[in-house]
Amino acid sequence: MRRIGGGRRCRRCGEAIQWARVRLVRPRAYCCEACAVLALLDEASGAAWAKAALQVPQGPRHLRRCVRLIQARWRAAVAQRRLDRRLEIGPRAGHLPWGWRPIVLAKPQQRWAIAGLAFLLVAWGAASGRAPESPVTLPTALPAAPTPSVTPIGFPVPTPPSPAPGPRSIARVSTEDFTRGSKAITEIAFTFDGHGEANVTSEILDILQARGVRATMFLGGQFIRLFPDLVRRMVAEGHEIANHTDTHPHLTTYATNRRHETLPGVTRELLINELRRAEMSFRALTGRPMAPYWRAPYGEHNSEIRGWVAEAGFRHVGWTRGAGVAEDLDTRDWVADTSSRIYRTRGEIAKRILEFGRGRPGGLSGGIVLMHLATNRKTDRPHEGLPEILKTLQAQGYRLVTISELLAVAGPGGDRASRPSAPIEARLEG
């Protein structure tokens, strides 16, 4: 099969580009649709982070900063619009410019037609300057959720009331926070959150593989795009992949007032888009959908937020709490400051897990343990105690399972929590 451009390689993965599979995004060529989508996802994510960096600082905004913020907002809007158009979602998706549509060059006549059109566009640009893009209106929020007639890469989208027949209906999902499985079965689920770093992920995967344990990984879209090889390994080794949003945003006011009130600016559309983009990144990388579970960043959620996501088919999964405030299965493994009152040594983390519920009916059965795929600690790293923890639990007769397996035993509702799991106290010390 002949290669395009005498051996030209993909702008993203470096693979040789073939005529029959080439995908064009503006003047850039990619070897397949997955690389094209991931490139646009990277561009949109980078632009969104650049805009956020300018919006976060407090204080007066001078003219230079205001101009930079306007430019960043425009770039973020354009990048997101290109991504949405590529995936044929959002407003006017049916009227996309040809340059943003997937292009498959399969026949010689098509190749000559595209080459001729490209030549005319280049000639026009040389004569009259840069060809204008479609007009862009700067949005004040993220794009709206996709319309029900188009489902992006397997992401379940709620169908609004309509007299016309819609797509396949989504099974009703509980809005309760799932924090524990059945106490009657000696099963435990280890879960790991991953967002922007992965400095101990390989070691954790080695430990789980050595003990024959399958866990549930809650991955953010940024993690998937930054560490594709690790994500592929997780899938290959049988781990369950669930959603941790795309950019890991705060969702409630807990960081400022210790209350789980929905943060101003957090809307159903914004949250669904966060989950949708993480799902699309995973699907583009692996060809598979995520498990229908999600975990809120920083543990910030409430019944309204869980209800929005439940309409899209995702159940929120927290972690197990015990009899008192101080007893839970949040390992606090992310805390690196030894002077913090919530810092736990590796030995203390192991002890809290192994002694959880001791002397009470059920004990540790049905428990959900929260850990992370990265650490800021230089010594006393929590994951290094994981082999002994897993070995001890297996010796005590516990099966170490995924969230799906835990829910299958607990039933559709599972153990219901009267309030959200205590959030990660990322701002307690400040």
C-alpha positions in Angstrom: 0.0 0.0 0.0 1.5 3.3 -1.1 2.4 6.0 1.5 1.4 9.6 1.3 4.0 12.2 0.3 6.8 9.7 -0.3 7.0 8.4 3.3 5.4 11.3 5.2 4.8 10.4 8.9 2.0 11.2 11.3 2.3 14.4 13.2 1.3 12.7 16.5 2.6 9.1 16.6 5.3 9.1 13.9 3.8 6.2 12.0 4.1 6.2 8.2 0.9 7.6 6.6 -0.9 5.5 4.0 -3.3 6.9 1.4 -6.2 4.7 2.4 -6.2 5.7 6.0 -4.9 9.4 6.0 -6.9 11.9 8.0 -6.5 15.7 7.5 -7.1 18.4 10.0 -6.4 21.7 8.3 -2.9 21.4 6.7 -1.9 18.6 9.1 -2.0 14.9 8.1 -2.4 12.0 10.5 -2.2 8.3 10.1 -5.7 7.5 11.4 -8.8 9.1 12.9 -7.7 8.3 16.5 -4.5 10.3 16.1 -6.5 13.2 14.5 -9.0 13.2 17.4 -6.2 13.0 20.1 -4.3 15.8 18.5 -7.4 18.0 18.6 -8.1 16.9 22.2 -4.5 17.9 23.1 -4.9 21.3 21.4 -8.3 22.0 23.1 -7.0 20.9 26.6 -3.9 23.1 26.3 -5.9 26.1 25.3 -8.3 25.5 28.1 -5.5 25.3 30.6 -3.9 28.5 29.3 -7.2 30.3 29.6 -7.7 29.0 33.2 -4.2 30.1 34.2 -5.1 33.7 33.3 -8.5 33.5 34.9 -7.4 32.1 38.3 -5.2 35.0 39.7 -7.0 37.5 41.8 -6.5 41.3 41.9 -6.9 44.1 39.3 -6.6 43.2 35.6 -4.4 45.6 33.7 -4.8 46.2 30.0 -2.0 43.8 29.0 -3.5 41.0 31.1 -7.0 41.7 29.8 -5.8 41.5 26.2 -4.0 38.2 26.9 -7.1 36.8 28.5 -9.2 37.8 25.5 -6.7 36.0 23.2 -6.7 32.9 25.4 -10.5 32.8 25.5 -10.6 33.1 21.7 -8.0 30.3 21.2 -9.8 28.0 23.6 -13.1 28.6 21.9 -11.6 27.9 18.4 -9.8 24.8 19.6 -13.0 23.4 21.3 -15.1 24.2 18.2 -12.7 22.4 16.0 -12.8 19.4 18.3 -16.6 19.4 18.5 -16.9 19.8 14.7 -14.5 16.9 14.1 -16.7 14.7 16.3 -19.8 16.1 14.7 -21.3 17.3 18.0 -22.7 20.6 19.1 -24.6 23.3 17.2 -24.7 23.1 13.3 -22.8 19.8 13.4 -24.4 18.8 10.1 -22.9 21.8 8.2 -19.2 21.3 8.8 -16.5 22.8 6.6 -14.8 20.0 4.6 -11.5 20.7 6.3 -12.9 19.6 9.7 -14.6 16.4 8.4 -12.9 13.1 8.4 -11.3 12.6 5.0 -10.6 9.2 3.5 -8.7 9.1 0.3 -9.5 5.7 -1.2 -9.8 6.3 -4.9 -7.4 8.0 -7.3 -10.2 10.3 -8.6 -10.8 11.5 -5.0 -7.1 12.1 -4.5 -6.9 14.2 -7.6 -10.0 16.1 -6.6 -8.6 16.9 -3.2 -5.3 17.9 -4.7 -7.0 20.2 -7.2 -9.1 21.8 -4.5 -6.0 22.3 -2.3 -4.2 24.0 -5.2 -7.0 26.4 -5.7 -7.2 27.3 -2.0 -3.4 27.9 -1.9 -3.6 30.1 -5.0 -6.5 32.0 -3.5 -4.6 32.5 -0.3 -1.5 33.7 -2.1 -3.6 36.3 -3.9 -5.9 37.5 -1.2 -4.2 36.6 2.1 -5.1 34.0 4.7 -8.4 32.2 4.2 -10.8 33.2 7.0 -12.1 30.6 9.3 -15.8 30.3 10.1 -16.9 33.2 12.5 -16.5 32.2 16.1 -18.6 33.6 18.9 -16.7 33.5 22.2 -18.7 31.4 24.6 -19.1 32.3 28.3 -19.2 28.6 29.2 -18.2 25.3 27.7 -20.2 24.1 24.7 -23.5 22.5 25.3 -23.9 18.8 25.6 -24.3 16.9 22.3 -27.7 16.7 20.7 -29.5 13.3 21.2 -29.3 12.5 17.5 -25.5 12.1 17.6 -23.7 10.1 20.2 -19.9 10.8 20.3 -17.8 7.7 20.5 -20.1 5.6 22.6 -20.7 8.3 25.3 -24.2 7.9 26.7 -26.1 11.1 26.3 -29.5 11.8 28.0 -32.4 12.2 25.7 -34.6 15.3 26.3 -38.4 15.0 26.0 -39.3 14.9 22.3 -42.2 13.5 20.3 -39.9 12.1 17.8 -38.2 8.7 18.5 -34.8 9.1 20.0 -31.7 6.9 20.4 -31.4 3.9 22.6 -32.7 4.7 26.1 -30.3 4.7 29.1 -31.0 2.4 32.0 -32.0 4.2 35.1 -28.9 4.8 37.3 -29.1 5.5 41.1 -28.2 9.0 42.2 -26.9 7.7 45.5 -23.2 7.7 46.3 -22.0 4.1 46.2 -19.6 3.8 49.2 -19.8 0.1 50.2 -20.7 -3.3 48.8 -22.4 -6.1 50.6 -21.1 -6.8 54.1 -22.2 -10.4 53.7 -19.5 -11.2 51.1 -15.8 -11.1 51.9 -14.9 -8.9 49.0 -13.0 -5.6 48.8 -12.4 -3.2 46.0 -9.2 -1.2 45.6 -9.6 1.9 43.5 -6.9 4.3 42.2 -7.4 7.9 41.0 -5.2 9.3 38.2 -5.1 12.8 36.8 -2.0 14.7 35.9 0.9 12.6 37.2 1.9 8.9 37.1 5.3 8.7 38.8 4.4 5.4 40.7 1.8 4.0 38.3 4.1 1.4 36.8 5.1 0.2 40.3 1.5 -0.1 41.4 0.6 -2.1 38.3 3.5 -4.4 38.9 2.3 -5.0 42.5 -1.3 -5.7 41.4 -0.1 -8.1 38.6 2.1 -10.0 41.0 -0.8 -10.6 43.4 -3.3 -11.3 40.6 -5.5 -8.4 41.6 -7.8 -6.4 39.3 -8.6 -2.9 40.5 -10.8 0.0 39.3 -8.9 3.0 38.0 -10.6 6.4 37.9 -8.8 8.2 35.2 -9.0 11.8 34.0 -8.8 12.8 30.4 -5.5 14.5 30.9 -4.0 11.3 32.4 -5.2 9.3 29.4 -3.6 11.7 26.9 -0.4 12.1 28.8 0.2 8.4 29.6 -1.3 6.3 26.8 1.0 3.4 27.3 0.1 3.0 31.0 -3.6 3.1 30.1 -3.2 0.4 27.4 -1.4 -1.7 30.0 -4.2 -1.3 32.5 -6.7 -2.5 29.9 -4.5 -5.4 28.8 -4.1 -6.6 32.4 -7.9 -6.6 33.0 -8.3 -3.5 35.2 -11.6 -1.6 35.1 -11.4 2.0 33.8 -13.9 4.6 35.1 -14.2 8.3 34.7 -12.5 11.0 36.8 -13.5 14.0 34.6 -11.3 15.6 31.9 -9.6 18.5 33.7 -10.2 17.6 37.4 -12.2 20.8 38.3 -13.7 21.8 41.7 -17.4 21.2 41.7 -18.6 22.5 45.1 -17.8 25.3 47.5 -16.2 22.9 50.1 -12.8 24.5 49.7 -14.1 27.8 50.9 -17.0 27.2 53.3 -16.8 23.4 54.0 -20.2 23.0 52.5 -21.1 20.9 49.4 -23.0 23.7 47.5 -22.7 23.5 43.8 -20.0 26.0 42.7 -21.2 29.0 40.7 -20.5 28.3 37.1 -20.7 24.5 37.4 -23.6 23.5 35.2 -25.0 20.2 33.9 -23.6 21.0 30.5 -20.1 21.7 31.9 -20.0 18.5 33.9 -21.3 16.3 31.1 -18.7 17.8 28.8 -16.0 17.1 31.3 -17.0 13.4 31.5 -17.6 13.2 27.7 -14.1 14.4 26.8 -12.5 12.0 29.2 -14.6 9.2 27.7 -13.7 10.2 24.2 -10.0 10.2 25.0 -10.2 6.7 26.4 -12.3 5.5 23.4 -10.0 7.0 20.9 -7.0 5.3 22.6 -8.4 1.9 23.3 -11.6 1.5 21.1 -13.5 0.7 24.3 -16.0 2.6 26.4 -15.4 3.3 30.1 -17.1 1.5 32.9 -20.3 3.4 33.8 -18.9 4.9 37.0 -17.3 8.2 37.9 -15.6 9.8 40.9 -15.8 13.5 41.6 -12.5 15.4 41.8 -11.6 16.2 45.4 -14.6 14.2 46.6 -16.8 17.3 45.9 -20.3 16.3 44.9 -24.0 16.6 46.0 -27.3 15.2 45.1 -27.8 17.7 42.3 -24.4 17.0 40.7 -24.9 13.2 41.0 -28.3 13.6 39.5 -27.0 15.3 36.4 -24.5 12.6 35.8 -26.9 9.8 36.6 -29.1 11.0 33.7 -26.1 10.3 31.4 -25.8 6.8 32.8 -23.0 7.1 35.3 -23.1 6.1 39.0 -20.9 8.0 41.5 -18.5 5.9 43.5 -16.9 7.2 46.7 -15.1 5.3 49.4 -16.1 3.5 52.6 -16.5 5.3 55.9 -16.7 3.6 59.2 -18.4 4.2 62.6 -16.7 7.5 63.2 -15.4 10.5 61.3 -11.8 9.3 61.8 -12.5 5.8 60.4 -12.5 5.5 56.6 -10.7 3.8 53.7 -9.4 7.1 52.2 -5.6 6.4 52.6 -4.6 10.1 52.4 -1.7 8.8 50.3 -1.5 12.1 48.5 -0.5 14.0 51.7 3.3 14.6 51.6 3.7 17.2 54.4 4.7 15.3 57.5 3.6 18.1 59.7 0.0 17.9 58.4 -2.5 16.6 60.9 -3.9 14.2 58.2 -0.5 12.8 57.2 -0.3 9.0 57.6 2.8 6.9 57.4 2.9 3.8 55.2 2.5 1.7 58.3 -0.5 3.7 59.6 -2.2 3.4 56.2 -1.7 -0.4 56.2 -3.0 -0.6 59.8 -6.1 1.5 59.1 -7.0 -0.8 56.2 -6.4 -4.1 57.9 -8.1 -3.1 61.2 -11.1 -1.4 59.6 -14.3 -2.6 61.1 -12.6 -5.0 63.5 -15.0 -6.4 66.1 -18.1 -5.3 64.2 -20.4 -7.4 61.9 -19.1 -7.5 58.4 -15.7 -6.1 59.3 -14.0 -4.9 56.1 -16.3 -6.8 53.8 -17.7 -4.7 50.9 -15.1 -2.0 51.5 -13.9 0.5 48.8 -10.3 1.7 49.3 -9.1 4.9 47.8 -5.5 5.3 46.6 -3.7 7.4 43.9 -1.5 6.6 40.9 1.0 9.3 41.9 2.8 10.6 45.0 4.8 13.7 46.0 6.6 11.8 48.8 10.3 11.1 48.5 10.3 8.5 51.2 7.7 6.4 53.1 5.7 6.0 49.9 2.3 4.5 50.7 2.2 2.2 47.6 5.3 0.3 48.8 3.2 -1.2 51.6 0.6 -2.4 49.2 2.2 -5.9 48.6 1.9 -6.8 52.3 -1.6 -5.4 52.5 -2.9 -7.4 49.6 -1.1 -10.6 50.8 -2.6 -10.2 54.3 -6.1 -9.6 53.0 -5.9 -12.6 50.6 -4.7 -14.8 53.4 -7.7 -13.7 55.5 -10.0 -15.0 52.7 -10.9 -11.7 51.1 -11.5 -11.5 47.3 -10.1 -8.3 45.8 -12.5 -7.3 43.1 -13.5 -4.4 40.8 -16.4 -1.9 41.5 -18.5 -3.8 38.9 -18.1 -7.0 40.8 -18.8 -5.3 44.1 -22.0 -3.7 42.8 -23.1 -7.0 41.2 -23.2 -8.5 44.7 -24.6 -5.4 46.4 -27.5 -5.1 44.0 -28.6 -2.1 41.9 -28.8 0.2 44.9 -25.8 -1.0 46.9 -25.3 0.4 50.4 -26.7 3.9 50.4 -24.8 6.8 52.0 -26.8 9.5 53.8 -24.2 12.1 52.8 -21.3 12.4 50.4 -18.0 10.8 51.3 -15.8 13.2 53.1 -13.9 15.1 50.3 -10.1 15.0 49.9 -9.0 17.8 52.2 -6.7 19.4 49.6 -7.3 22.8 51.1 -7.6 22.0 54.8 -4.1 23.2 55.7 -4.5 26.5 53.8 
